[in-house]
Amino acid sequence: MIPAKDFKKRMVVELDGDPHLIEQIVVQTPSARGAATLYKVRARNLKTRQRVDRTFKGTDSLPESSFERRPIQYLYRDEELFHFMDSQSFEQFSLPAESLDDQSPFMTENMEGVEALVVDDQPIGIEIPDVVELPIVDTNPGVRGNSATGRTKPATLSTGHVVQVPEHLDPGVVVRVDTRTGDYLGRGG
């Protein structure tokens, strides 16, 4: 059992008998003494793809869902589907593009570290690494001497995701991005 205070984004919990992926958590700290902290959770049912909004107190808990993680490879995307291959069995499977809206801005073909969430031998979702490295493909030219000002500018990455980066970075530079928040973390290797 996982207490509500330990819920994290992308955690899979059992809710109403089905596995749910936590997509968003909003913590409401009470102003009155003795009142309980509330955790507003938005989760997606991994079987039906429906979103559910629930509120929990810090003392409430949910069981972690029984599922298996398998290493997979992201092959390609067409208009409606993302196509993957199980790295062990080499079986291919597809997931609908709308179910991967949060992860698709960070996914590149042949990406390392992707895992399928499998329930009853059926892939029901994927997990990508928390940090990815992507090249900048479009941004205003870097301004020399502005590396210490702390000002930022928008930069379009190779996947189409736009992130705020320091003013001195140029197209072609590889940057590290947090896939949970979409924020710039630093230059890549």
GUBAFI-944385 format. One line per 4 residues: number of its first residue (from 0); for each residue z, x, y of C-alpha. Coordinates in nm, 4 decimals, padded with zeros to 6 digits. Example, Ala and Ser with C-alpha at 12.3 -4.5 7.8 and 13.67 -1.06 7.14 Angstrom:
BEGIN
0 = 00.7800/01.2300/-00.4500; 00.7140/01.3670/-00.1060
***
This chain:
BEGIN
0 = 00.0000/00.0000/00.0000; -00.0950/00.1282/00.3448; 00.1192/00.0175/00.6407; -00.0723/-00.1109/00.9469
4 = 00.0559/00.1801/01.1578; -00.1393/00.4181/00.9286; -00.4712/00.2290/00.9424; -00.7624/00.4497/01.0455
8 = -01.1238/00.3803/01.1363; -01.3543/00.3928/00.8294; -01.0626/00.3388/00.5873; -01.1404/00.0964/00.3026
12 = -00.8682/-00.1628/00.2324; -00.8379/-00.4692/00.0097; -00.8418/-00.7884/00.2180; -00.8654/-01.1353/00.0597
16 = -00.9579/-00.9712/-00.2723; -01.2613/-00.7793/-00.1404; -01.3051/-00.4236/-00.0112; -01.3246/-00.4095/00.3694
20 = -01.4214/-00.1102/00.5848; -01.2091/-00.0841/00.9006; -01.4503/-00.0533/01.1943; -01.2166/-00.0853/01.4920
24 = -00.8418/-00.0791/01.5611; -00.6809/-00.1849/01.8894; -00.3092/-00.1126/01.9222; -00.1103/-00.3473/02.1476
28 = 00.2262/-00.2070/02.2439; 00.4647/-00.4806/02.3579; 00.6309/-00.4710/02.6979; 00.9386/-00.6635/02.5829
32 = 01.2192/-00.4934/02.3933; 01.2353/-00.5769/02.0274; 00.8806/-00.7085/02.0153; 00.6557/-00.5706/01.7417
36 = 00.3561/-00.3468/01.8026; 00.0403/-00.5315/01.7002; -00.2665/-00.3789/01.5358; -00.5849/-00.5790/01.5947
40 = -00.8303/-00.4801/01.3233; -01.2030/-00.5507/01.2951; -01.3232/-00.4932/00.9388; -01.6481/-00.5529/00.7515
44 = -01.6493/-00.7071/00.4057; -01.8462/-00.4491/00.2067; -01.9764/-00.7086/-00.0395; -02.0822/-00.9926/00.1942
48 = -02.1339/-00.7699/00.5081; -01.9383/-01.0258/00.7175; -01.7030/-00.9077/00.9923; -01.3392/-01.0165/00.9929
52 = -01.0850/-00.9885/01.2772; -00.7165/-00.9787/01.1825; -00.3912/-00.8894/01.3565; -00.1093/-00.7050/01.1781
56 = 00.2421/-00.5978/01.2701; 00.3310/-00.2311/01.2128; 00.5389/-00.3285/00.9081; 00.2546/-00.5261/00.7439
60 = 00.0610/-00.3404/00.4762; -00.2557/-00.3749/00.2702; -00.3547/-00.2186/-00.0617; -00.6184/00.0532/-00.0476
64 = -00.9345/-00.0744/-00.2135; -01.0288/00.0668/-00.5514; -01.3666/00.2280/-00.5059; -01.5354/00.5501/-00.6009
68 = -01.6939/00.8081/-00.3710; -02.0143/00.9734/-00.4909; -02.2136/01.2478/-00.3177; -02.5537/01.1214/-00.2080
72 = -02.8534/01.2421/-00.0127; -03.0087/01.0460/00.2737; -03.3829/01.0420/00.2024; -03.5537/00.8351/00.4733
76 = -03.5513/00.5131/00.6731; -03.8087/00.2393/00.7069; -03.7903/-00.0638/00.9402; -03.5250/-00.2550/00.7462
80 = -03.3676/-00.0134/00.4964; -03.2086/00.3281/00.4627; -03.2970/00.4985/00.1334; -03.0572/00.7299/-00.0531
84 = -03.0387/00.9221/-00.3806; -02.7277/00.9774/-00.5931; -02.6834/01.3570/-00.6077; -02.5577/01.3441/-00.9682
88 = -02.7651/01.0757/-01.1427; -03.0702/01.1096/-00.9101; -03.0937/00.7281/-00.8987; -03.2238/00.5910/-00.5696
92 = -03.0791/00.2945/-00.3790; -03.1192/00.1319/-00.0384; -02.8862/-00.0269/00.2153; -02.9838/-00.2608/00.5018
96 = -03.0230/-00.0849/00.8390; -02.7940/-00.3310/01.0214; -02.5053/-00.2394/00.7896; -02.5305/00.1230/00.9068
100 = -02.5473/00.0603/01.2835; -02.2368/00.2746/01.3493; -02.3603/00.5687/01.1424; -02.7385/00.5705/01.1938
104 = -02.7274/00.7423/01.5378; -02.5937/01.0537/01.3623; -02.7982/01.0566/01.0407; -03.0788/01.3023/00.9677
108 = -03.2949/01.3277/00.6570; -03.1495/01.5547/00.3848; -02.8123/01.5486/00.5626; -02.5245/01.7225/00.3804
112 = -02.1819/01.5672/00.3137; -02.2848/01.2010/00.2843; -02.0951/00.9918/00.0287; -02.1579/00.6468/-00.1152
116 = -01.8713/00.3997/-00.1491; -01.9214/00.2494/-00.4944; -01.7535/-00.0643/-00.6344; -01.8364/-00.1763/-00.9909
120 = -02.1233/00.0787/-01.0077; -02.2808/-00.0818/-00.6985; -02.3168/00.1256/-00.3756; -02.1746/-00.0950/-00.0999
124 = -02.1604/00.1478/00.1910; -02.1733/00.5117/00.2929; -01.9547/00.7629/00.4715; -02.0949/01.0427/00.6824
128 = -01.9046/01.3542/00.7947; -01.6682/01.3119/01.0917; -01.8558/01.5866/01.2795; -02.2309/01.6543/01.2778
132 = -02.4493/01.9101/01.4529; -02.7645/01.7790/01.6227; -03.0149/01.9426/01.8608; -03.0690/01.8171/02.2146
136 = -03.4313/01.7017/02.2504; -03.4262/01.5738/02.6074; -03.2055/01.6375/02.9094; -03.2404/01.7610/03.2639
140 = -03.2785/02.1404/03.2843; -02.9528/02.3344/03.2787; -02.8158/02.4550/03.6116; -02.7045/02.8192/03.6123
144 = -02.3488/02.8770/03.7216; -02.2349/02.5220/03.6467; -02.0605/02.6042/03.3186; -01.7163/02.5934/03.4825
148 = -01.7520/02.2777/03.6931; -01.6822/02.0323/03.4117; -01.9612/01.8000/03.5251; -02.1685/01.6331/03.2569
152 = -02.5161/01.4854/03.2184; -02.6755/01.2582/02.9556; -02.8618/01.4298/02.6716; -03.0765/01.2648/02.4040
156 = -03.0217/01.4091/02.0566; -03.2807/01.4378/01.7771; -03.1660/01.1037/01.6302; -03.2042/00.9187/01.9628
160 = -02.8292/00.9035/02.0316; -02.7402/00.9771/02.3962; -02.4260/01.1811/02.4606; -02.2671/01.3309/02.7725
164 = -02.2893/01.7127/02.7622; -02.1936/01.9902/03.0085; -02.4464/02.0332/03.2896; -02.5523/02.3847/03.1836
168 = -02.6955/02.2890/02.8394; -03.0736/02.2841/02.7849; -03.3025/02.1075/02.5350; -03.3025/02.2848/02.1992
172 = -02.9296/02.3613/02.2070; -02.7437/02.2366/01.8976; -02.4261/02.0412/01.9770; -02.1355/01.9108/01.7679
176 = -02.0718/01.5340/01.7889; -01.7801/01.3240/01.6577; -01.9401/01.0457/01.4495; -01.6337/00.8206/01.4884
180 = -01.6473/00.8120/01.8689; -01.9985/00.9411/01.9476; -01.8519/01.2036/02.1817; -01.9666/01.5606/02.2457
184 = -01.7255/01.8149/02.0911; -01.8894/02.1468/02.1756; -02.1820/02.3713/02.0967; -02.2920/02.3939/01.7371
188 = -02.3513/02.6982/01.5247
***
